[in-house]
């Protein structure tokens, strides 16, 4: 009789072991996924800070060359400067959408105040960076 009880308990024990192993695997996947999400967000934030600095510098360059602020950020992409024989685009190295509007690393258009020349991110939560 003892032998029969051991045999009937083995499948239950094996099922528990499999469930424990599956639980450990699920937890490991969740931890790795959360770490990847955090690292990806951190990288995008760093890129966005650099992009903001680049766009703001391009606005200042435009103002210096033209003695006025650009009408829109699109002007920084489509217009070129010419200073003592040196020419080029006001804004390079930043993603732009199909309408030539610069976008941040989260894929949202930058917000531009043409009255003050202030540039901010258009991504929710980062508007005041």
DALIN-V358372 format. One record per backbone hydrogen bond with DSSP energy under -0.5 kcal/mol. CO is the residue of the C=O (numbers start at 1). NH is the residue of the N-H. E is the energy in kcal/mol with one decimal. If there is no record, write none. Layout:
# DALIN-V358372
CO_NH_E / CO_NH_E
This chain:
# DALIN-V358372
1_5_-1.8 / 2_6_-2.0 / 3_7_-2.0 / 4_8_-2.2 / 5_9_-1.6 / 6_10_-1.2 / 7_11_-0.8 / 8_12_-0.6 / 9_13_-2.4 / 10_14_-2.7 / 11_15_-2.2 / 12_16_-2.2 / 13_17_-2.3 / 14_18_-2.3 / 15_19_-2.5 / 16_20_-2.4 / 17_21_-2.4 / 18_22_-2.7 / 19_23_-2.4 / 20_24_-2.3 / 21_25_-2.3 / 22_26_-2.6 / 23_27_-2.3 / 24_28_-2.3 / 25_29_-2.4 / 26_30_-2.3 / 27_31_-2.3 / 28_32_-2.5 / 29_33_-2.6 / 30_34_-2.3 / 31_35_-2.1 / 32_36_-2.5 / 33_37_-2.4 / 34_38_-2.4 / 35_39_-2.6 / 36_40_-2.7 / 37_41_-2.4 / 38_42_-2.6 / 39_43_-2.3 / 40_44_-2.2 / 41_45_-2.4 / 42_46_-2.1 / 43_47_-2.3 / 44_48_-2.6 / 45_49_-2.1 / 46_50_-1.7 / 47_51_-2.6 / 48_52_-2.9 / 49_53_-2.0 / 50_54_-2.1 / 51_55_-2.8 / 52_56_-2.7 / 53_57_-2.1 / 54_58_-2.1 / 55_59_-2.1 / 56_60_-2.0 / 57_61_-2.4 / 58_62_-2.5 / 59_63_-2.5 / 60_64_-2.4 / 61_65_-2.6 / 62_66_-2.9 / 63_67_-1.8 / 72_75_-0.9 / 73_76_-0.8 / 73_77_-0.7 / 74_77_-1.1 / 74_78_-2.5 / 75_79_-2.1 / 76_90_-0.5 / 76_91_-1.9 / 79_90_-1.1 / 81_88_-1.5 / 82_84_-0.5 / 83_86_-2.4 / 85_87_-0.5 / 86_83_-3.4 / 88_81_-3.0 / 95_103_-3.0 / 97_100_-2.2 / 100_102_-0.5 / 101_97_-2.3 / 102_110_-1.9 / 104_107_-2.3 / 108_104_-3.2 / 110_112_-0.5 / 111_120_-2.5 / 112_114_-0.8 / 113_116_-0.6 / 113_117_-3.4 / 113_118_-0.5 / 118_113_-2.6 / 120_111_-3.1 / 123_126_-2.4 / 126_121_-0.7 / 126_129_-1.6
